[in-house]
């Protein structure tokens, strides 16, 4: 088995530097850390993790609670988490919770049981005991209004308003909305941004043009089939995520409608499939991988006792991406 001296020789550093990199990568310069980790991988070196944990009093594990790994956006966030965690010598314990509160509480107990050092929660639920003033946790993506920990999120209300304004500028006045899960703060905030834009344009909200969804392709398909049967169908549909938008487009095409000539469709997230569907999807782009990077940085800062506070917030940027699925109203 390759030993630590061989790794040090390959990386061109001392044995002490290799040991320090594996034990406390944060205190090693990025360049040196990269050389050491590359040498470790090339050499196939496997350090005694139990000994490392005993000396550092850290498990080098991070728990990530994700409501569903089937969601394409979450998959990108997780990729960013794994990349950032690996760069700092941490492993990721991915927990697909399906929104089960009891399961999330059980996974969070891994921190108290010294099986993990901290938690990244990707939905709006606190899995820790309410009596815990400062849980070792970061809440990202779908965040709690009163989260007892640092948060990483998008201004979903502002982003949805920008998308709705885009549709209004194209002449659309009857705009359908396919919403996300009822309890989700994402649904609430995106719906509020939609309302804001309509109100600013002096357009009364037509409740018959609002359809429930759950962020899946199937729910977008079903909702679109309902919207096109309304007495006066909408000229545009704004879906609260891209997967529902892609499902909606499929439904419209099967019904013989042209997108965007007969009806425009817009999404939210800018997942990889958005630019390759037919037609390419107009959407709100948000930096999914950067959500993961930022969440890890905040969690490590929290664990190391830095200047990261419970009230710390990171608001991520968004951008309107206009593609071929939206167009001007055909007179």
C-alpha positions in Angstrom: 0.0 0.0 0.0 1.3 3.5 -0.9 2.4 5.4 2.2 2.4 9.0 3.1 6.1 9.4 2.3 5.5 8.4 -1.3 2.6 11.0 -1.5 5.0 13.7 -0.1 7.6 12.8 -2.7 5.1 13.0 -5.6 3.7 16.3 -4.4 7.2 17.8 -3.7 6.3 18.7 -0.1 7.1 17.4 3.3 5.4 14.6 5.1 4.2 17.1 7.6 2.5 19.2 4.9 0.7 16.1 3.5 -0.5 15.3 7.0 -1.6 18.9 7.6 -3.5 18.9 4.3 -5.4 15.8 5.1 -6.2 16.8 8.6 -6.9 20.6 8.2 -7.0 21.5 4.5 -8.3 25.0 5.2 -5.0 26.1 6.7 -3.0 25.0 3.6 -2.6 27.2 0.6 -4.9 26.3 -2.4 -1.9 25.5 -4.6 -0.3 23.2 -2.1 -3.6 21.6 -1.3 -4.2 20.9 -4.9 -0.8 19.3 -5.4 -1.2 17.1 -2.3 -4.7 15.9 -3.2 -3.7 15.2 -6.7 -0.7 13.1 -5.5 -3.0 11.3 -3.0 -5.4 10.3 -5.9 -2.6 9.3 -8.3 -0.8 7.3 -5.6 -4.0 5.6 -4.4 -3.2 6.6 -0.9 -5.8 5.8 1.8 -5.0 7.5 5.1 -6.1 6.1 8.4 -9.3 8.0 8.7 -10.0 7.0 12.2 -6.7 8.3 13.3 -7.2 11.6 11.4 -10.7 12.0 13.0 -9.3 11.3 16.5 -6.6 13.9 16.2 -8.7 16.6 14.6 -11.9 15.9 16.5 -13.7 16.0 13.1 -15.4 13.3 11.1 -14.8 15.2 7.8 -18.4 14.3 6.8 -21.1 16.7 5.8 -24.8 15.7 5.7 -26.9 17.0 2.8 -30.6 16.8 3.1 -32.3 16.9 -0.3 -36.1 16.6 -0.7 -35.7 14.6 -4.0 -32.6 13.7 -6.0 -34.9 13.3 -9.1 -35.1 17.1 -9.4 -32.6 18.3 -12.0 -31.9 21.6 -10.2 -31.1 19.9 -6.9 -28.7 17.6 -8.8 -26.7 20.6 -9.9 -26.6 22.1 -6.4 -25.4 18.7 -5.0 -22.7 18.7 -7.7 -21.5 22.1 -6.4 -21.6 20.9 -2.8 -19.6 17.8 -3.6 -17.0 19.7 -5.5 -16.5 22.3 -2.7 -16.5 19.7 0.0 -13.9 17.6 -1.8 -11.6 20.6 -2.2 -11.6 21.0 1.6 -11.1 17.3 2.4 -14.7 16.5 3.3 -17.0 13.7 2.2 -20.7 14.2 1.5 -23.4 12.0 3.0 -26.4 12.5 0.7 -29.8 11.9 2.2 -32.8 11.7 -0.2 -35.4 12.6 2.4 -38.6 12.9 0.2 -39.6 15.7 2.6 -40.0 13.3 5.5 -39.5 15.4 8.7 -38.8 12.4 10.9 -36.2 11.1 8.5 -34.5 14.6 8.4 -34.4 14.8 12.2 -32.7 11.4 12.3 -30.1 12.4 9.8 -29.5 15.7 11.7 -28.7 13.6 14.8 -25.6 12.4 13.1 -23.9 15.6 14.1 -24.7 15.1 17.8 -23.6 11.5 17.5 -20.2 12.5 16.0 -20.9 10.8 12.7 -20.9 14.1 10.8 -19.7 17.7 11.4 -22.6 19.7 9.9 -25.7 19.7 7.8 -26.8 21.5 4.6 -30.6 21.5 4.4 -32.1 22.2 0.9 -35.7 22.7 2.0 -37.5 24.9 4.4 -37.6 22.8 7.5 -35.4 22.8 10.6 -34.5 19.2 11.5 -32.8 20.2 14.7 -34.3 20.4 18.2 -36.1 23.8 18.5 -34.1 24.3 21.7 -30.9 24.4 19.7 -30.1 28.1 19.3 -27.4 27.7 16.7 -27.5 24.3 14.9 -24.4 23.5 12.8 -26.4 23.9 9.6 -26.8 26.0 6.5 -30.2 26.3 4.8 -29.9 26.7 1.0 -32.3 27.0 -2.0 -35.7 26.6 -0.4 -35.1 28.5 2.8 -37.0 29.2 6.0 -38.1 32.7 6.7 -36.9 32.4 10.3 -34.0 30.0 9.7 -31.8 29.6 12.9 -28.7 29.4 10.6 -27.0 31.0 7.6 -29.0 31.0 4.4 -28.2 30.8 0.7 -31.1 31.7 -1.6 -32.4 33.6 -4.7 -34.8 36.6 -4.6 -37.5 34.5 -6.2 -40.1 37.2 -6.0 -37.9 39.6 -8.0 -37.0 36.9 -10.5 -40.6 36.0 -11.1 -41.5 39.6 -11.6 -38.8 40.0 -14.2 -40.1 37.0 -16.1 -43.7 38.2 -15.9 -42.7 41.7 -17.2 -41.0 40.0 -20.1 -44.3 38.3 -21.1 -46.2 41.6 -20.6 -43.7 43.4 -22.9 -44.5 40.9 -25.6 -48.1 41.9 -25.4 -49.5 39.1 -23.3 -52.4 40.0 -21.0 -53.9 36.6 -20.2 -51.0 34.8 -18.6 -51.4 31.4 -17.0 -49.3 30.3 -14.0 -48.4 26.7 -13.2 -47.4 26.8 -9.5 -45.1 24.6 -7.5 -45.9 22.7 -4.3 -48.4 24.5 -2.1 -46.2 24.6 1.1 -43.1 25.7 -0.6 -41.8 29.2 0.0 -40.5 29.1 -3.6 -44.1 28.8 -4.8 -45.2 31.6 -2.5 -42.5 34.0 -3.6 -42.7 33.3 -7.3 -46.4 33.7 -7.2 -46.0 37.1 -5.4 -43.6 38.3 -8.1 -46.2 37.3 -10.7 -48.8 39.3 -8.9 -46.5 42.3 -8.5 -45.9 42.5 -12.2 -49.6 42.2 -13.1 -50.6 44.8 -10.5 -48.0 47.2 -11.8 -49.4 46.8 -15.3 -53.0 47.3 -14.0 -54.0 43.8 -14.9 -56.4 42.0 -12.6 -55.3 38.5 -11.7 -57.6 35.8 -13.2 -57.7 33.0 -10.6 -58.9 30.6 -13.3 -55.5 30.8 -14.9 -53.7 29.5 -11.8 -53.0 25.8 -11.8 -51.2 23.7 -9.1 -48.1 21.7 -9.8 -45.3 19.9 -8.0 -42.2 20.8 -10.0 -42.5 17.6 -12.1 -42.8 17.1 -15.9 -46.1 15.3 -15.3 -47.7 18.1 -13.3 -46.7 20.6 -16.0 -48.4 18.4 -18.6 -51.5 18.0 -16.6 -51.8 21.7 -15.8 -51.3 22.8 -19.4 -54.2 20.5 -20.4 -56.4 22.3 -17.9 -55.4 25.8 -19.0 -56.1 25.3 -22.7 -59.6 24.2 -21.8 -60.5 27.5 -20.1 -63.2 29.6 -21.8 -60.6 32.1 -23.0 -57.3 30.3 -23.0 -54.1 32.1 -22.0 -51.7 33.5 -24.6 -48.7 32.6 -22.4 -48.0 30.2 -19.5 -45.4 30.9 -16.8 -44.2 27.7 -15.1 -42.5 28.0 -11.8 -39.8 25.6 -12.9 -38.3 24.3 -16.2 -39.5 20.7 -15.8 -43.1 21.7 -15.6 -42.6 24.0 -18.6 -41.1 21.2 -20.7 -44.1 19.0 -19.7 -46.5 21.9 -20.6 -44.8 22.3 -24.1 -45.3 18.6 -24.8 -49.0 18.8 -23.9 -49.5 21.8 -26.1 -47.8 20.3 -29.1 -49.8 17.1 -28.7 -53.0 19.3 -28.9 -51.8 20.8 -32.1 -50.8 24.2 -30.7 -47.6 25.9 -31.8 -45.1 27.3 -29.2 -44.8 30.3 -29.3 -47.1 31.2 -32.2 -50.3 30.0 -30.5 -49.1 30.2 -26.9 -45.8 31.2 -25.2 -44.2 29.1 -22.4 -41.7 30.3 -19.9 -39.9 28.4 -17.1 -37.6 29.0 -14.2 -34.1 27.5 -13.3 -32.4 27.1 -16.6 -31.7 23.4 -16.3 -29.5 21.8 -19.0 -32.6 20.5 -20.9 -34.0 24.0 -21.2 -31.8 25.0 -24.1 -32.3 21.7 -25.9 -36.1 21.2 -25.7 -38.2 22.1 -28.8 -38.4 25.1 -28.9 -35.6 26.1 -26.6 -37.1 27.4 -23.3 -37.2 31.0 -22.1 -36.3 30.9 -18.4 -34.7 32.4 -15.3 -31.1 31.3 -14.9 -29.8 30.8 -11.4 -26.3 29.5 -10.5 -27.1 26.1 -9.1 -23.6 24.9 -8.6 -22.7 28.2 -6.9 -25.5 27.6 -4.4 -23.6 24.4 -3.4 -20.2 26.2 -3.2 -21.5 29.0 -1.1 -23.4 26.6 1.3 -20.2 24.6 1.9 -18.1 27.8 2.5 -20.7 29.1 5.0 -20.9 25.7 6.8 -17.2 25.4 7.1 -16.9 28.9 8.4 -19.7 28.2 11.0 -17.9 25.0 12.1 -14.5 26.7 12.4 -16.0 29.5 14.6 -15.3 32.2 12.2 -17.4 35.4 11.7 -20.3 33.5 10.1 -23.4 34.3 12.1 -26.9 32.9 12.3 -28.2 35.9 10.4 -25.7 35.6 7.6 -27.4 35.6 4.2 -26.1 35.1 0.7 -28.5 36.2 -2.1 -27.5 34.6 -5.4 -27.9 36.4 -8.7 -30.4 35.6 -11.5 -30.7 36.4 -15.2 -33.6 36.4 -17.7 -32.6 34.1 -20.5 -34.8 34.7 -23.6 -35.1 31.8 -26.1 -37.6 30.7 -28.7 -40.5 29.5 -26.5 -41.8 33.1 -25.9 -42.9 35.5 -28.6 -45.2 38.4 -29.3 -48.9 37.9 -29.2 -50.3 37.1 -32.6 -53.0 39.6 -33.5 
